[in-house]
Amino acid sequence: MYKIKLNKCIITKENEFNLKRLFKTYQFDQVQAYELGWSFTGNPLMTVYCYVFEDIMIDTALTHIQKETLAIISDHSIRSVYLTHYHDDHSGNASAIKKYYKTDVYGHKITIEKMMTPFNIRPYQKYVWGKSKPFPKTKKWKKTH
């Protein structure tokens, strides 16, 4: 059984819209978990999690919280990102991570194919998650089976 330790919780307010960002970290043995969320008012409508183990990150969170996600990458010297699936709340920052940090991004072949082609999302999804940018057209994206 793992001990769960809440390391920090930061709630910040930004800009004239009073945007609130949630940033919590948890420690599960050797795995660092990050709970991230945002809202214009009150608590976030939803939060998402990213996990870091050594130099690996699992999932990349919402596009709306890109600044925090890129800071996690920088703090941990991440070399590989694994996406559980293509939904924007799991893959929202994968393209930015690849662009700014030259990090390898892995995912199931369906995930990578979906991420290489822009796709429509519902208006509420764009509001809650943000719209992720598609991967650049390259053969360097890694597909797993």
MITOR-307270 format. One record per residue (C-alpha): residue in one letter; x, y, z. Coordinates in nm, 4 decimals, always signed. Each point is the difference from the previous one (the first is absolute). Layout:
# MITOR-307270
residu a	x X	y Y	z Z $
...
This chain:
# MITOR-307270
residu m	x +0.0000	y +0.0000	z +0.0000 $
residu y	x +0.1295	y +0.3452	z -0.0926 $
residu k	x +0.0016	y +0.3010	z +0.2240 $
residu i	x -0.1574	y +0.3033	z -0.1611 $
residu k	x +0.1567	y +0.3312	z +0.0871 $
residu l	x -0.1406	y +0.3352	z -0.1084 $
residu n	x +0.3090	y +0.2086	z -0.0700 $
residu k	x -0.1541	y +0.3321	z -0.0942 $
residu c	x -0.3171	y +0.1669	z -0.1122 $
residu i	x +0.0161	y +0.3323	z -0.1789 $
residu i	x -0.3052	y +0.1953	z -0.1069 $
residu t	x +0.0864	y +0.3131	z -0.1952 $
residu k	x -0.2071	y +0.2803	z -0.1471 $
residu e	x +0.1068	y +0.1506	z -0.3300 $
residu n	x -0.0898	y +0.2991	z -0.2138 $
residu e	x -0.3105	y +0.2180	z -0.0021 $
residu f	x -0.2268	y -0.3038	z -0.0454 $
residu n	x +0.0976	y -0.1357	z +0.3423 $
residu l	x +0.1005	y -0.3328	z -0.1580 $
residu k	x +0.0728	y -0.2613	z +0.2654 $
residu r	x +0.2501	y -0.2790	z -0.0490 $
residu l	x +0.0309	y -0.3079	z +0.2187 $
residu f	x +0.3323	y -0.1749	z +0.0388 $
residu k	x +0.0346	y -0.2860	z +0.2486 $
residu t	x +0.2761	y -0.2546	z +0.0252 $
residu y	x -0.0129	y -0.3433	z +0.1585 $
residu q	x +0.2698	y -0.2578	z +0.0603 $
residu f	x -0.0776	y -0.3705	z -0.0548 $
residu d	x +0.3241	y -0.1767	z +0.0876 $
residu q	x +0.2242	y +0.0879	z -0.3007 $
residu v	x -0.2819	y +0.1490	z -0.2099 $
residu q	x -0.0732	y +0.3728	z +0.0165 $
residu a	x -0.3615	y +0.0836	z -0.0838 $
residu y	x -0.1200	y +0.3446	z -0.1046 $
residu e	x -0.3620	y +0.1059	z +0.0232 $
residu l	x -0.0678	y +0.2999	z -0.2223 $
residu g	x -0.3100	y +0.2026	z -0.0742 $
residu w	x -0.1246	y +0.3492	z -0.0770 $
residu s	x -0.3146	y +0.2078	z +0.0194 $
residu f	x -0.1205	y +0.3556	z -0.0525 $
residu t	x -0.1879	y -0.0172	z +0.3304 $
residu g	x -0.0011	y -0.2365	z +0.2944 $
residu n	x +0.1395	y -0.3490	z -0.0085 $
residu p	x +0.1072	y -0.1543	z -0.3330 $
residu l	x -0.2767	y -0.1726	z -0.1971 $
residu m	x +0.2329	y -0.2977	z -0.0239 $
residu t	x +0.3567	y -0.0857	z +0.0876 $
residu v	x +0.2416	y -0.2230	z -0.1842 $
residu y	x +0.3065	y -0.1922	z +0.1040 $
residu c	x +0.3469	y -0.0463	z -0.1462 $
residu y	x +0.2478	y -0.2435	z +0.1463 $
residu v	x +0.3791	y +0.0098	z +0.0080 $
residu f	x +0.2233	y -0.2982	z +0.0629 $
residu e	x +0.3714	y +0.0671	z -0.0385 $
residu d	x +0.0290	y +0.1664	z -0.3456 $
residu i	x -0.3424	y -0.1168	z -0.1279 $
residu m	x -0.3259	y +0.1959	z +0.0012 $
residu i	x -0.3388	y -0.1627	z -0.0500 $
residu d	x -0.2598	y +0.2296	z -0.1595 $
residu t	x +0.0435	y +0.3739	z -0.0529 $
residu a	x -0.3123	y +0.1659	z +0.1431 $
residu l	x -0.2239	y +0.2728	z -0.1400 $
residu t	x +0.1184	y +0.2629	z -0.2455 $
residu h	x -0.1326	y +0.2686	z +0.2367 $
residu i	x +0.2685	y -0.0930	z +0.2533 $
residu q	x +0.2925	y -0.0190	z -0.2393 $
residu k	x +0.2224	y +0.2267	z +0.2112 $
residu e	x -0.0195	y -0.2372	z +0.2975 $
residu t	x +0.0472	y -0.3100	z -0.2159 $
residu l	x +0.3105	y +0.1416	z -0.1688 $
residu a	x +0.1393	y +0.0884	z +0.3442 $
residu i	x -0.0436	y -0.3634	z +0.1080 $
residu i	x +0.1905	y -0.1142	z -0.3098 $
residu s	x +0.2794	y +0.2437	z +0.0766 $
residu d	x +0.0175	y -0.0860	z +0.3722 $
residu h	x +0.0341	y -0.3731	z -0.0662 $
residu s	x +0.2118	y -0.0068	z -0.3181 $
residu i	x -0.2628	y -0.2154	z -0.1699 $
residu r	x +0.1307	y -0.1999	z -0.2952 $
residu s	x -0.3127	y -0.2002	z -0.0931 $
residu v	x -0.3735	y +0.0663	z +0.0091 $
residu y	x -0.2577	y -0.2782	z -0.0212 $
residu l	x -0.3585	y +0.0879	z -0.0898 $
residu t	x -0.2752	y -0.2274	z +0.1274 $
residu h	x -0.2293	y +0.1243	z -0.2795 $
residu y	x -0.0612	y +0.2996	z -0.2265 $
residu h	x -0.2651	y +0.1965	z +0.1925 $
residu d	x +0.1062	y +0.3604	z +0.0589 $
residu d	x -0.0025	y -0.0370	z +0.3780 $
residu h	x +0.2724	y -0.2676	z -0.0342 $
residu s	x +0.1940	y +0.1198	z -0.3055 $
residu g	x -0.0611	y +0.3754	z +0.0016 $
residu n	x +0.3651	y +0.1019	z +0.0375 $
residu a	x +0.1756	y -0.2818	z -0.1872 $
residu s	x +0.0712	y +0.2094	z -0.3080 $
residu a	x +0.1398	y +0.2905	z +0.2081 $
residu i	x +0.2182	y -0.2370	z +0.2012 $
residu k	x +0.1377	y -0.1497	z -0.3202 $
residu k	x +0.0584	y +0.3464	z -0.1453 $
residu y	x +0.1689	y +0.1662	z +0.2991 $
residu y	x +0.1818	y -0.2935	z +0.1594 $
residu k	x +0.0562	y -0.2401	z -0.2936 $
residu t	x -0.1480	y -0.2751	z +0.2173 $
residu d	x -0.1013	y -0.3337	z -0.1508 $
residu v	x -0.3775	y -0.0497	z +0.0138 $
residu y	x -0.1449	y -0.3509	z -0.0082 $
residu g	x -0.3541	y -0.1208	z -0.0375 $
residu h	x -0.2139	y -0.2702	z -0.1511 $
residu k	x -0.0044	y +0.0230	z -0.3785 $
residu i	x -0.3605	y +0.1280	z +0.0073 $
residu t	x +0.1004	y +0.2751	z +0.2431 $
residu i	x +0.2918	y +0.1134	z -0.2138 $
residu e	x -0.2085	y -0.0101	z -0.3202 $
residu k	x -0.2761	y +0.2058	z +0.1656 $
residu m	x +0.2538	y +0.2468	z +0.1362 $
residu m	x +0.1579	y +0.0565	z -0.3414 $
residu t	x -0.3312	y +0.1131	z -0.1515 $
residu p	x -0.2041	y +0.2902	z +0.1369 $
residu f	x -0.3363	y -0.1162	z +0.1281 $
residu n	x -0.3071	y +0.1828	z +0.1225 $
residu i	x -0.0981	y +0.0098	z +0.3631 $
residu r	x -0.3241	y +0.1193	z +0.1544 $
residu p	x -0.0210	y +0.3630	z +0.1210 $
residu y	x -0.0175	y -0.1025	z +0.3671 $
residu q	x +0.3163	y -0.2101	z -0.0469 $
residu k	x +0.1835	y +0.2979	z -0.1458 $
residu y	x -0.1123	y +0.2108	z +0.2952 $
residu v	x +0.0947	y -0.2577	z +0.2653 $
residu w	x +0.3109	y -0.1548	z -0.1572 $
residu g	x +0.1209	y +0.2376	z -0.2676 $
residu k	x +0.0818	y -0.1124	z -0.3533 $
residu s	x +0.3235	y -0.1905	z -0.0409 $
residu k	x +0.2173	y +0.0593	z -0.3013 $
residu p	x +0.0541	y -0.2945	z -0.2332 $
residu f	x +0.3400	y -0.1598	z -0.0189 $
residu p	x +0.2235	y +0.1271	z -0.2777 $
residu k	x +0.0116	y -0.2283	z -0.3020 $
residu t	x +0.3076	y -0.2084	z +0.0730 $
residu k	x +0.0972	y -0.3621	z +0.0241 $
residu k	x +0.1613	y +0.0569	z +0.3400 $
residu w	x -0.3187	y -0.0579	z +0.1998 $
residu k	x +0.0129	y -0.3353	z +0.1719 $
residu k	x -0.2816	y -0.2500	z -0.0332 $
residu t	x -0.0489	y -0.2855	z +0.2417 $
residu h	x -0.2248	y -0.2961	z -0.0648 $
